[in-house]
Amino acid sequence: MSSEGQIVLYDLPSKSPCKCWSLNPWKTRFLLNYKGLDYRTEWTEYPDVKPTLEKHVQPNKEGTAYTIPAVMLPDGTYMQDSRPIANEIEKRHPSPSVHLDSPVLAKLEEIMPQVLPALMGVFMAKVPKRLLNEASIPYWYETREKRVGMKLDDLEREKGGQSAWDDCKPHLDEVTAMLKEDSSGPYFMGKEVSYADFVWGGFLIFMQRIGTDLYQKTLETAGADAEVHSKLLLGLDQWSERSDR
């Protein structure tokens, strides 16, 4: 069990100076930071995820079996996957609420599965080259090449150019419109922070961590209204400061 009152967050490390990089763990880290909960990070390389978790949790329904983020709660309960973790944290620590029942979040969770596949050719080959430690690189290539059915360099060459950004733009435009709905901003719900902000903020930080080139291209693709995305990240600054670099 963790020390009294402390949560253990299992996250994926990366090369110095930025350890926390992956969008899904960022959702959980944002949540813990926002709620002011005491936690420590257990950095877990990809090959160590299954050995670390298999004695404590059931394989998930997505077919990837064991995934990060995972947490061990103070009572010794283990959980994996960002949304079930969010549900449990919100149940145990309801204030301040992150509005898991908001229609904005429901809509964003429908959009996200369209955004990431559109950009696979853009980021998939860059992650091991720019972010991962040596211990995780072979795992990334093996599992991701199996997933996409080709070498990652071929994926980048064939599907990683402007066409990927063009495919992503309609989904990015949807998110931009959602951020503009409440002009009091900078969050999806205006001045009210919600879990939707952590979902999209995690994606934006993910792109930043891979490289400023990808983040700037994200903003460029968003067009004239790109500032709503950078303002969201700025609004989340106080909860992204603790990234355990």
C-alpha positions as CSV (number, residue, x, y, z in Angstrom):
1,M,0.0,0.0,0.0
2,S,1.1,3.6,-0.6
3,S,1.9,5.8,2.3
4,E,-1.1,7.2,4.1
5,G,-3.2,9.5,1.8
6,Q,-0.7,9.2,-1.1
7,I,-1.5,8.0,-4.6
8,V,1.0,6.3,-6.8
9,L,0.8,7.4,-10.5
10,Y,2.4,5.0,-13.0
11,D,3.7,7.1,-15.9
12,L,5.9,6.6,-18.9
13,P,9.3,8.3,-18.7
14,S,11.2,10.0,-21.5
15,K,14.6,11.5,-22.1
16,S,15.6,14.4,-19.9
17,P,14.6,17.1,-19.5
18,C,10.9,16.2,-20.1
19,K,9.8,13.0,-18.5
20,C,6.0,13.3,-18.7
21,W,4.9,13.3,-22.3
22,S,2.1,10.9,-23.2
23,L,-1.4,12.4,-23.5
24,N,-3.3,9.8,-21.5
25,P,-1.1,10.0,-18.4
26,W,-1.3,13.8,-18.7
27,K,-5.1,13.6,-18.2
28,T,-4.5,11.8,-14.8
29,R,-1.7,14.1,-13.8
30,F,-3.8,17.2,-14.5
31,L,-6.6,15.7,-12.5
32,L,-4.5,14.9,-9.5
33,N,-2.8,18.3,-9.6
34,Y,-6.1,20.1,-10.0
35,K,-7.7,18.4,-7.0
36,G,-4.6,18.9,-4.9
37,L,-4.1,15.2,-4.1
38,D,-0.8,13.9,-2.7
39,Y,0.9,11.5,-5.1
40,R,4.2,10.3,-6.3
41,T,5.2,9.1,-9.8
42,E,6.5,5.6,-10.5
43,W,8.2,5.9,-13.8
44,T,7.6,2.7,-15.8
45,E,9.2,1.8,-19.1
46,Y,7.0,0.1,-21.7
47,P,8.3,-3.4,-21.2
48,D,7.8,-3.1,-17.5
49,V,4.1,-2.1,-17.6
50,K,2.7,-5.6,-17.8
51,P,5.0,-7.1,-15.1
52,T,4.1,-4.2,-12.9
53,L,0.3,-4.3,-13.3
54,E,-0.7,-7.9,-14.1
55,K,-0.9,-9.0,-10.5
56,H,-3.1,-6.1,-9.6
57,V,-5.6,-5.3,-12.5
58,Q,-7.5,-7.2,-15.2
59,P,-6.5,-6.6,-18.8
60,N,-8.4,-3.8,-20.3
61,K,-11.1,-4.0,-22.9
62,E,-9.1,-2.3,-25.6
63,G,-7.0,-5.2,-26.5
64,T,-3.8,-3.7,-25.2
65,A,-4.1,-5.5,-21.9
66,Y,-2.1,-3.3,-19.6
67,T,-1.7,0.4,-20.1
68,I,-0.5,3.6,-18.6
69,P,-1.7,5.6,-16.8
70,A,-2.4,3.4,-13.8
71,V,-2.7,4.3,-10.2
72,M,-2.5,2.7,-6.8
73,L,-4.9,4.4,-4.5
74,P,-4.1,4.9,-0.8
75,D,-6.2,1.9,0.2
76,G,-4.2,-0.4,-2.1
77,T,-6.7,-0.4,-5.0
78,Y,-5.0,-0.5,-8.5
79,M,-6.7,1.0,-11.6
80,Q,-5.7,1.6,-15.2
81,D,-6.9,3.8,-18.0
82,S,-7.4,7.5,-17.6
83,R,-11.2,7.6,-17.7
84,P,-11.9,4.9,-15.1
85,I,-9.3,6.5,-13.0
86,A,-11.0,9.9,-13.4
87,N,-14.4,8.3,-12.5
88,E,-13.0,6.9,-9.3
89,I,-11.0,10.0,-8.3
90,E,-14.1,12.1,-8.8
91,K,-16.2,9.7,-6.7
92,R,-13.7,9.8,-3.9
93,H,-12.8,13.5,-4.1
94,P,-15.9,15.2,-5.6
95,S,-14.7,18.7,-4.9
96,P,-13.6,20.6,-6.9
97,S,-15.7,18.8,-9.6
98,V,-14.3,18.2,-13.0
99,H,-17.8,17.8,-14.6
100,L,-17.4,14.3,-16.0
101,D,-21.1,14.4,-17.0
102,S,-20.8,17.5,-19.2
103,P,-21.9,17.3,-22.8
104,V,-18.7,19.0,-23.8
105,L,-16.7,16.1,-22.5
106,A,-18.9,13.6,-24.2
107,K,-18.5,15.4,-27.5
108,L,-14.8,15.7,-27.1
109,E,-14.5,12.0,-26.3
110,E,-16.2,11.3,-29.7
111,I,-13.7,13.6,-31.5
112,M,-10.5,12.3,-30.0
113,P,-10.6,8.9,-31.6
114,Q,-10.7,10.7,-35.0
115,V,-7.8,13.1,-34.2
116,L,-5.1,10.6,-33.2
117,P,-5.5,8.2,-36.2
118,A,-5.4,11.1,-38.6
119,L,-2.1,12.1,-37.2
120,M,-0.4,8.7,-36.7
121,G,1.8,9.3,-39.7
122,V,2.9,12.6,-38.2
123,F,3.9,11.5,-34.7
124,M,4.3,7.7,-34.6
125,A,7.9,7.5,-36.0
126,K,9.0,10.6,-34.1
127,V,8.1,9.4,-30.6
128,P,10.9,6.8,-30.3
129,K,13.5,9.1,-32.0
130,R,12.7,12.2,-29.9
131,L,11.3,11.0,-26.6
132,L,11.7,7.4,-25.6
133,N,14.6,5.9,-23.5
134,E,16.5,3.0,-25.0
135,A,14.6,0.6,-22.8
136,S,11.3,1.4,-24.4
137,I,12.3,1.9,-28.1
138,P,12.1,-1.8,-29.3
139,Y,8.7,-2.2,-27.6
140,W,7.4,0.9,-29.3
141,Y,8.5,-0.3,-32.8
142,E,7.3,-3.8,-32.3
143,T,3.8,-2.9,-31.0
144,R,3.1,0.1,-33.2
145,E,4.3,-1.5,-36.4
146,K,2.1,-4.4,-35.7
147,R,-0.8,-2.0,-35.1
148,V,-0.4,0.0,-38.3
149,G,0.8,-2.9,-40.5
150,M,4.0,-1.3,-41.8
151,K,7.4,0.1,-40.7
152,L,7.0,3.4,-38.9
153,D,9.3,5.2,-41.3
154,D,7.2,4.0,-44.2
155,L,4.1,5.2,-42.3
156,E,5.6,8.6,-41.9
157,R,6.7,8.8,-45.5
158,E,3.4,7.7,-46.9
159,K,0.9,9.2,-44.5
160,G,2.8,11.8,-42.5
161,G,2.8,14.8,-44.7
162,Q,0.3,17.6,-45.3
163,S,-2.4,15.1,-46.1
164,A,-2.4,14.0,-42.4
165,W,-3.0,17.6,-41.3
166,D,-5.7,18.0,-43.9
167,D,-7.4,14.9,-42.6
168,C,-7.1,16.2,-39.0
169,K,-8.3,19.7,-39.7
170,P,-12.1,19.0,-39.7
171,H,-11.8,17.5,-36.2
172,L,-9.5,20.2,-35.0
173,D,-12.0,22.8,-36.3
174,E,-14.7,21.0,-34.2
175,V,-12.6,21.4,-31.1
176,T,-11.8,25.0,-31.9
177,A,-15.5,25.8,-32.2
178,M,-16.2,24.1,-28.9
179,L,-13.5,26.3,-27.2
180,K,-15.1,29.4,-28.7
181,E,-18.6,28.6,-27.6
182,D,-18.2,30.3,-24.2
183,S,-16.3,33.5,-24.9
184,S,-15.5,34.0,-21.2
185,G,-12.8,31.3,-21.7
186,P,-10.2,30.0,-21.6
187,Y,-11.7,26.6,-20.8
188,F,-14.3,24.6,-22.7
189,M,-16.8,25.7,-20.0
190,G,-15.7,29.3,-20.0
191,K,-14.1,30.1,-16.6
192,E,-15.0,26.7,-15.2
193,V,-12.3,24.0,-15.3
194,S,-13.5,20.6,-16.4
195,Y,-12.0,17.2,-17.4
196,A,-12.5,18.1,-21.0
197,D,-9.7,20.7,-20.6
198,F,-7.4,18.0,-19.3
199,V,-8.2,15.7,-22.3
200,W,-7.4,18.4,-24.9
201,G,-4.6,19.9,-22.9
202,G,-3.0,16.5,-22.7
203,F,-3.1,16.2,-26.5
204,L,-1.6,19.7,-26.9
205,I,1.3,18.9,-24.5
206,F,1.8,15.6,-26.2
207,M,2.4,17.5,-29.4
208,Q,4.7,20.0,-27.7
209,R,6.8,17.3,-26.1
210,I,7.3,15.6,-29.4
211,G,8.5,18.9,-30.8
212,T,7.7,22.5,-31.2
213,D,7.4,21.8,-35.0
214,L,4.4,19.6,-34.4
215,Y,2.8,21.9,-31.9
216,Q,3.2,24.9,-34.2
217,K,1.8,22.9,-37.1
218,T,-1.2,22.0,-34.9
219,L,-1.8,25.7,-34.3
220,E,-1.2,26.5,-37.9
221,T,-3.8,23.9,-38.9
222,A,-6.2,25.5,-36.4
223,G,-5.9,28.7,-38.5
224,A,-7.0,32.1,-37.4
225,D,-8.6,30.9,-34.2
226,A,-5.5,29.0,-33.0
227,E,-5.1,31.3,-30.0
228,V,-8.0,29.5,-28.2
229,H,-5.7,26.4,-27.9
230,S,-2.7,28.3,-26.6
231,K,-4.9,30.2,-24.2
232,L,-6.3,26.9,-22.9
233,L,-2.8,25.6,-22.2
234,L,-1.9,28.9,-20.5
235,G,-5.0,28.5,-18.4
236,L,-3.8,25.0,-17.4
237,D,-0.3,26.1,-16.5
238,Q,-0.8,26.0,-12.8
239,W,-1.7,22.3,-13.0
240,S,0.9,21.3,-15.5
241,E,3.8,22.7,-13.5
242,R,4.2,19.4,-11.6
243,S,5.3,17.1,-14.4
244,D,8.0,15.4,-12.3
245,R,10.7,16.3,-14.8
